[in-house]
Amino acid sequence: MEAKKTIKNVVMLGAGSVATHLALALQMHGYHVSQVYSRTSDSAKILSQRTSSGFITDLQHLDTEADLYIIALKDSVVECLIKKLFVKGIVVHTSGTLPMNILENMSRHYGVFYPLQTFSRSRPIRFDHIPICLEASDNDTLEALQQVAATLSDKIYMMDSGQRQYIHLAAVFSCNFSNFMYVAAAEVLRDHQISFDILIPLIREFFDKVTMMDPWEAQTGPAIREDRSIIAKQLELLQDYPEFREIYRQITEKIIERKKLESKS
Amino acid sequence: MEAKKTIKNVVMLGAGSVATHLALALQMHGYHVSQVYSRTSDSAKILSQRTSSGFITDLQHLDTEADLYIIALKDSVVECLIKKLFVKGIVVHTSGTLPMNILENMSRHYGVFYPLQTFSRSRPIRFDHIPICLEASDNDTLEALQQVAATLSDKIYMMDSGQRQYIHLAAVFSCNFSNFMYVAAAEVLRDHQISFDILIPLIREFFDKVTMMDPWEAQTGPAIREDRSIIAKQLELLQDYPEFREIYRQITEKIIERKKLESKS
């Protein structure tokens, strides 16, 4: 391939939620999704119908003439593909964790196209402001990927594989783990006939704060005040919730420790 | 006092952030803040100036003619007030944790006025949609408090002391603890020269999700997928962050356990 050539035809490897949202967004912006690959034909069929593309469940039938191959599969499956795929076009994966070089035997031109967002197949999402982290084997490939990314989003970041790993880690903390704190809150409230909705304004305020100040400066609550009396009462309330009780205890300790370390320095 | 009487004059006991925001909001809505009490005269002075009210640091000079006394002090300080205060007007505290009955010797009419929000003295806040949880010793007092609350907010909840404790606990999880997850994310990113801003769209999406679906249904990430390979890699990345590593390990375990329990049931 000529990396300078503008990307037109795209093969999507995968038919999960990232693959689906990405394929639909690319199609909407004028790219031609020529083929969808998935090991389970049902999901590939659905996505190929939605993108009017062919679908394959066997890489032997891969369209070898595409400009871009997007691998949006589980990390472990990507690793399985390594020896089975070799193409002329650019190959990218969409993983936050896998290094770029895992693709080096699949094409002379490869890279990473990592959209930093959570996708549910059922929930439509606009790509406009979704950060897309790019990495590429060479400048021409980077340019080609930048062109594609820029049609989808106004937030493009160049990132090496090391940095991308930390972004993924930070996303696990700030989204998956904080969501689990909502899980705890929702369960405690449900058991006492209180709607979770009562918390929404408070959660919104914390979200607003984090967009404009350092999270540690925004830290409030019994732990950072080291209010042992409230902490003891809340641990008592959690006696019927052993899983959340351990989490409460540990996070509270960490906040207290951090505060102490800070006041020493 | 006649509880049926509409509340006009308010004494604020406390000059911290809850006291400040509440006093200013009440004044804005036509209530007269007659006096501010605080043991430290500096903060009381500032608040009394902003509300054009008198300030006292000694309860001996308390205005005994006010309709409503709002105790917005630390829980431990509220407990110290018990034997020192007795008035004709309604007495309320603003605590999520303290039971209402702690006030029973201060007045014949007492209650709780608990605004479920996080307040920073420096950040202005609108009360319009802040949930206010009310509890009262009798119906007349409840009516009087409802009238005050309704001038501030459109979200009023009747709540007994038991439920209020669980709301406070849920708030600690969903706000203070999830904020600490942002602290972890911010530190990891900062150490790798990545701006926390890159996470904002993702955090916003999780916030949006939680307003419309059960948090457990919205749970994503390596833990709920039980992706041991990513979990191992991320624990490795956390080797320089022992405090966050322990939290990562514990929350991940709890999510995996919960998923297993659920699939069994």
HADDOCK unambig.tbl for C-alpha pairs under 7 A between the chains (distance, minus, plus):
assign (segid A and resid 116 and name CA) (segid B and resid 202 and name CA) 6.83 0.50 0.50
assign (segid A and resid 117 and name CA) (segid B and resid 202 and name CA) 5.21 0.50 0.50
assign (segid A and resid 118 and name CA) (segid B and resid 202 and name CA) 6.73 0.50 0.50
assign (segid A and resid 130 and name CA) (segid B and resid 201 and name CA) 6.37 0.50 0.50
assign (segid A and resid 131 and name CA) (segid B and resid 198 and name CA) 6.49 0.50 0.50
assign (segid A and resid 163 and name CA) (segid B and resid 192 and name CA) 6.48 0.50 0.50
assign (segid A and resid 166 and name CA) (segid B and resid 188 and name CA) 6.70 0.50 0.50
assign (segid A and resid 166 and name CA) (segid B and resid 189 and name CA) 6.53 0.50 0.50
assign (segid A and resid 167 and name CA) (segid B and resid 189 and name CA) 6.67 0.50 0.50
assign (segid A and resid 169 and name CA) (segid B and resid 234 and name CA) 6.34 0.50 0.50
assign (segid A and resid 170 and name CA) (segid B and resid 185 and name CA) 4.14 0.50 0.50
assign (segid A and resid 170 and name CA) (segid B and resid 188 and name CA) 6.59 0.50 0.50
assign (segid A and resid 170 and name CA) (segid B and resid 189 and name CA) 6.83 0.50 0.50
assign (segid A and resid 171 and name CA) (segid B and resid 185 and name CA) 6.97 0.50 0.50
assign (segid A and resid 171 and name CA) (segid B and resid 199 and name CA) 6.80 0.50 0.50
assign (segid A and resid 172 and name CA) (segid B and resid 221 and name CA) 6.48 0.50 0.50
assign (segid A and resid 173 and name CA) (segid B and resid 181 and name CA) 5.15 0.50 0.50
assign (segid A and resid 173 and name CA) (segid B and resid 182 and name CA) 6.73 0.50 0.50
assign (segid A and resid 173 and name CA) (segid B and resid 184 and name CA) 6.80 0.50 0.50
assign (segid A and resid 173 and name CA) (segid B and resid 185 and name CA) 5.89 0.50 0.50
assign (segid A and resid 174 and name CA) (segid B and resid 181 and name CA) 5.17 0.50 0.50
assign (segid A and resid 174 and name CA) (segid B and resid 182 and name CA) 4.88 0.50 0.50
assign (segid A and resid 174 and name CA) (segid B and resid 185 and name CA) 5.94 0.50 0.50
assign (segid A and resid 174 and name CA) (segid B and resid 203 and name CA) 6.83 0.50 0.50
assign (segid A and resid 175 and name CA) (segid B and resid 203 and name CA) 5.90 0.50 0.50
assign (segid A and resid 175 and name CA) (segid B and resid 206 and name CA) 6.52 0.50 0.50
assign (segid A and resid 176 and name CA) (segid B and resid 219 and name CA) 6.31 0.50 0.50
assign (segid A and resid 176 and name CA) (segid B and resid 220 and name CA) 5.98 0.50 0.50
assign (segid A and resid 176 and name CA) (segid B and resid 221 and name CA) 5.87 0.50 0.50
assign (segid A and resid 177 and name CA) (segid B and resid 181 and name CA) 6.73 0.50 0.50
assign (segid A and resid 177 and name CA) (segid B and resid 251 and name CA) 6.94 0.50 0.50
assign (segid A and resid 178 and name CA) (segid B and resid 178 and name CA) 4.24 0.50 0.50
assign (segid A and resid 178 and name CA) (segid B and resid 181 and name CA) 5.97 0.50 0.50
assign (segid A and resid 179 and name CA) (segid B and resid 215 and name CA) 6.40 0.50 0.50
assign (segid A and resid 179 and name CA) (segid B and resid 219 and name CA) 6.48 0.50 0.50
assign (segid A and resid 181 and name CA) (segid B and resid 173 and name CA) 5.15 0.50 0.50
assign (segid A and resid 181 and name CA) (segid B and resid 174 and name CA) 5.16 0.50 0.50
assign (segid A and resid 181 and name CA) (segid B and resid 177 and name CA) 6.73 0.50 0.50
assign (segid A and resid 181 and name CA) (segid B and resid 178 and name CA) 5.97 0.50 0.50
assign (segid A and resid 182 and name CA) (segid B and resid 173 and name CA) 6.73 0.50 0.50
assign (segid A and resid 182 and name CA) (segid B and resid 174 and name CA) 4.88 0.50 0.50
assign (segid A and resid 182 and name CA) (segid B and resid 215 and name CA) 6.00 0.50 0.50
assign (segid A and resid 183 and name CA) (segid B and resid 215 and name CA) 5.18 0.50 0.50
assign (segid A and resid 183 and name CA) (segid B and resid 216 and name CA) 5.51 0.50 0.50
assign (segid A and resid 184 and name CA) (segid B and resid 173 and name CA) 6.80 0.50 0.50
assign (segid A and resid 185 and name CA) (segid B and resid 170 and name CA) 4.14 0.50 0.50
assign (segid A and resid 185 and name CA) (segid B and resid 171 and name CA) 6.97 0.50 0.50
assign (segid A and resid 185 and name CA) (segid B and resid 173 and name CA) 5.88 0.50 0.50
assign (segid A and resid 185 and name CA) (segid B and resid 174 and name CA) 5.95 0.50 0.50
assign (segid A and resid 188 and name CA) (segid B and resid 166 and name CA) 6.69 0.50 0.50
assign (segid A and resid 188 and name CA) (segid B and resid 170 and name CA) 6.59 0.50 0.50
assign (segid A and resid 189 and name CA) (segid B and resid 166 and name CA) 6.52 0.50 0.50
assign (segid A and resid 189 and name CA) (segid B and resid 167 and name CA) 6.66 0.50 0.50
assign (segid A and resid 189 and name CA) (segid B and resid 170 and name CA) 6.82 0.50 0.50
assign (segid A and resid 192 and name CA) (segid B and resid 163 and name CA) 6.49 0.50 0.50
assign (segid A and resid 198 and name CA) (segid B and resid 131 and name CA) 6.48 0.50 0.50
assign (segid A and resid 199 and name CA) (segid B and resid 171 and name CA) 6.81 0.50 0.50
assign (segid A and resid 200 and name CA) (segid B and resid 211 and name CA) 6.77 0.50 0.50
assign (segid A and resid 201 and name CA) (segid B and resid 130 and name CA) 6.35 0.50 0.50
assign (segid A and resid 202 and name CA) (segid B and resid 116 and name CA) 6.81 0.50 0.50
assign (segid A and resid 202 and name CA) (segid B and resid 117 and name CA) 5.20 0.50 0.50
assign (segid A and resid 202 and name CA) (segid B and resid 118 and name CA) 6.73 0.50 0.50
assign (segid A and resid 203 and name CA) (segid B and resid 174 and name CA) 6.83 0.50 0.50
assign (segid A and resid 203 and name CA) (segid B and resid 175 and name CA) 5.89 0.50 0.50
assign (segid A and resid 206 and name CA) (segid B and resid 175 and name CA) 6.51 0.50 0.50
assign (segid A and resid 211 and name CA) (segid B and resid 200 and name CA) 6.78 0.50 0.50
assign (segid A and resid 215 and name CA) (segid B and resid 179 and name CA) 6.40 0.50 0.50
assign (segid A and resid 215 and name CA) (segid B and resid 182 and name CA) 6.00 0.50 0.50
assign (segid A and resid 215 and name CA) (segid B and resid 183 and name CA) 5.17 0.50 0.50
assign (segid A and resid 216 and name CA) (segid B and resid 183 and name CA) 5.50 0.50 0.50
assign (segid A and resid 219 and name CA) (segid B and resid 176 and name CA) 6.32 0.50 0.50
assign (segid A and resid 219 and name CA) (segid B and resid 179 and name CA) 6.50 0.50 0.50
assign (segid A and resid 220 and name CA) (segid B and resid 176 and name CA) 5.99 0.50 0.50
assign (segid A and resid 221 and name CA) (segid B and resid 172 and name CA) 6.48 0.50 0.50
assign (segid A and resid 221 and name CA) (segid B and resid 176 and name CA) 5.86 0.50 0.50
assign (segid A and resid 234 and name CA) (segid B and resid 169 and name CA) 6.33 0.50 0.50
assign (segid A and resid 243 and name CA) (segid B and resid 254 and name CA) 6.53 0.50 0.50
assign (segid A and resid 251 and name CA) (segid B and resid 177 and name CA) 6.96 0.50 0.50
assign (segid A and resid 254 and name CA) (segid B and resid 243 and name CA) 6.53 0.50 0.50
